[in-house]
Amino acid sequence: MIDTSSSLAHLMNTHQPATPEDAAEGPLDWTGGLWVEGTLYDVDTAATTATTLVLTNGAAITLSPAGSYCGGRDAGCEHVRNSAVTSMAAHWTPADYESWGDDEKCEEDCRDATCGVIRDNRLVTMWDGESFSETTAYDTVEDAKAAYARGIAEFTHMSADLNRHAYDDED
């Protein structure tokens, strides 16, 4: 199932083209959709370019050309696995990705629960260590960016409340 830009990038990076003609194709040749394991994933033809593939479900990847650093894990690129050689090779990577929160930050910001907010193009995922995880697909990247900022503000506010109440209890 392709439900994130990372899963789309992984698919494109691990499957070899069947023919030389397939190898010469790019995102503008796939506007009819991607057929993967019996599921047709629709392509957002208005947002897709020669080097960027955008699905209507919100996932988007861009081609990181050979010799250019893709941004690695900070850019959502799971393909790299912290390898400088791999990060400089041509490969697909999430097109527009940002994340807030990790175990270190959330130990401090969210008390004992890990938490985070990820914006993966038009998809925004909020999660915490208490089994909460919610992903929402937004109509535009701008809407997703606004939701991402709200998610960070929500977790930051929650952290401040938890810290304030921790000092109020005298039990």
Secondary structure, 3 states (H helix, E strand, C coil): CCCCHHHHHHHHHHCCCCCHHHHHCCHHHCCCCEEECCEEECECCCCCCCCEEEECCCCEEEEECCCCCCCHHHHCCCCCCCCHHHHHCCEEEECCEEEECCHHHHHHHCCCCCEEEEEECCEEEEEECCCCEEEEECCCHHHHHHHHHHHHHHHHHHHHHHHHHHHHCCC
